[in-house]
Amino acid sequence: MSRGLWIILGIIGVALAMLILNHSSGSTLGFANDDFGQLIWLGVLGAVIGAGLLRSGRRFGEMFGTLGVWAVIVLGLIAGYQYRYELQDFASRVTAGLVPGSPLMLSVEDGRATVTLDKARSGHFETLMTINGKQISAVVDTGATSTVLTTEDARAVGFDPETLRYTVQVSTANGTASASAVRADEIAIGNIVRHDMPMLVAAPGALQQSLLGMNFIGSLSGFDVRGDRMTLRD
């Protein structure tokens, strides 16, 4: 084993011992223990990279160019970690533009999950909701008392429309329609989840698109609409 490797291992051992001894005080050599640990880690990383470059026999110009590339990579990784939440929001905005109904933003306010939706091209707020593990698209309808599924969506999430009894009369924009009462084990919109939720399945041909109704929206702590955005708060 080379002398340089022994030196690096010795530095790591001494630094670890100092951190253990100074654990209760919270600082080592005037640095907070976390900062001291990061300093040692970065120093060891720099030493390993430098030693590898020196042993490669390259000219100094080439070595500095390689070090510059690694510095950019490391800085990019650090910046990505520091701005991870902003990048998640950016990705959500892009996805919302490409996939109608995708949440524009997922966040937490005062310990409660929130989901922000963007208005669809149709002029209505649409959302992708997960029912019993299967994802479907629905229109947010504050005028609907219950969440209502089309026959196709009901089949997709595990209900058999052929075995249902359509004995419930509901009012729709096109008049009165028949529906069947069912219960979903789980409904989720983004990070807002509800269990054992009652809903309706519209009779075949009675509904063009599933509706997210007030039985789900009313279970929230609140919601508001500002321009082309709707925010749901758990």
N, C-alpha and C positions, 0 to 999 in steps of 0.2 A: 504494500500500500504506500502511495507516494507521501512525501513529507507535507505537501500542500493540503492533502485530504485530512491528514492528522491534525493540522493546524485548524482547519475549518471545523472538524468535529470537536476539537478542544474549545473553540470559541462558543459553539452551540452549547456544550456542556456547562461552561462557566456561566453563560447567560441564563440557562435554565436554572442553575443553582441559585443565582442571584434573584430570579423571579420568585422562586419558592421561598427563599429567606425573607423577601420583602413583600410577600403576599398580603400580610396583615396591614402593612403601612400604606400600600397602594401605589408606591412610587419606587423607582430604582434610578440612582444617579441623577436625580432631579427630574426624571421623566415619569409620567404615569405608566403603570405596568403594561397596559395595552399598547401605548406608544412605543415603549422600550422594546416590547416583543416584535412589533412591526419593523422597528429600526434594525434589529438584529436580523430578521428574516430578509429584509431588503438588502442588507449588507452582504449576507451570505449568498443571496441570489446573484448580486453584482459580482462577487468574488468568483463564483463558479463560472459565470458567463465570461468574465475577463480572463480567467485561467484557461478556459477552453479556447478562446480566441488567440491567446499568446502561444499556446501549444500547437495551434493549427499552422503556424509559420507564415501567416498572411502579413502583407504590408500594413503599416499603420492606417493608411487611407482606407483600405478595404475593411479593416477592423472597426474603424469609427463609423463607416457606413452601415455595417452590420449592427453595431450597437444602436445607431440611430433608428434602424428599423424595429429592433426589439423595444426601444423606448417608446416608439409610437404605438406598438401593439399593447404594451403594458398600460400606457396612458388611456388608450381606447377602452381597455377592459375596466379600468378604474372609473372612467367617465360613464360607461354603460351601467356599472353597478350603482353609482351615485344617482343617476337619472333614470333608474329602472322604472319608477312609477310613471314618470312623464312619458317614457317610451311605451309603457303598457297603454296609457291613454291614447297615444298617437296610433298605436296598432288597432285599438278598439274603434277609433274614428275611421280609419281606413276600411276596416272590416264592415262597419256599419254602412259605409257608402257602397261597398261591393255586394253585401248580403243584406237585403231588406229585412228589418226586424232585429238585426243583431244589436245588442246593447251598445250605445255610444260610449258609455262610461260605467264602470263598476267601482264603487268606493265605499267607505265607511264614514259616517258622520255621527258623532256622539255615541259610538259603540254600536250603531245600527247600520246594516247594509243598505246601500242605495243603488238604484239602477236608473240610468238616464237613457231615454229612447229618443230617436230622431223621427220626425214626421216623414212618412213614406211619400212616394210620388203620387199616390192616390189621394193625398190630402188627409189621410187618417194616420193615427199612431198604430204601428204594427210592432209585434214582438215575437221573438222565437221563445217558446216556452217548452220546457221538458216535462212530459207527463209519463210517469212510470218508466223513466229512463229513455223515452223516445222523444225526439224533438219535432215540433210542428210549428207552423206560423199561425198567428191569430191577430185579429184587430182588437185594439183596446176600446171597449164600448162601455162607457159609464152609464149608459141608458139601459144596459142589459142587467137584469137582476142576478142572473147566474152565468157562469162560464158554459158556453155551448160549443160542442164539437160537430163538425160535419161527419157524415157517414164514413168518408175516406179517412179522416184523421182519427176517428174513433177506432177503426180497424187497425190503423198504424200503431196506436198506443196500447193495443191488447184487448179491446172490446169487440164482441161479435155482433154487428148490427142485425143479423138475421135472427138472433135469439132474444132481442130486446122487445119490450112492449111499449109502444108509443102512445101512452095514455095521458101525458102532460101537455096541456095547451099553453103555448107561449106566443107572445106578440112580437112580431118582427117588423122590419121596415116594409115588407111585402104583405103584411097582414098576419093572420093567425096561423100557426103551424103546430104540428104534433111533435113531441119529443119524449125521450125515455130518460128516467133518472138513473144515474150511476154514481159511483164514488171512485176517486183516484187515490191510490196509495200515496202518491207524492206529486206535487206540482212545483216546478222551480222556474223562476225568471231570473237569470243571472245568478247572484248569490242570495236571492230571497226564496225561501223554501217553505212550503206548506204541506202538511200531511193530512191524510184522510179527508180530502176535500170533495164535497158534493158537486156534481155538474150534470149537464144534460147532453144527450146525443140527439141531434135533430133527425127527423125522419128522412129517408133517402130523397134527395132532390129538393129539400126544403130550405137548405142553407148553402150559400156559395163559399163562405169562408168562416172558419171557427172564430168565436168571440171570447175575449177575456172579460168576464163580467164583474159585477160589484161584489159577489161573494168572495172573490180573491182580493180585489182592490179595497173593499171595506175592511179586510183583515189587517191592512197596513196602518202604520202610525200616521201616514199622510201621503199626499201626492200633490204636485202642482204642475201647471203648464205655463211655460214662458216662451212665447213665440213658437218656434218649430221644435221645441224640446219638452219632453215630459219626464219628470223625476218621480220615481216610486221610492218610498222610504219604509223600510221594514218596521 
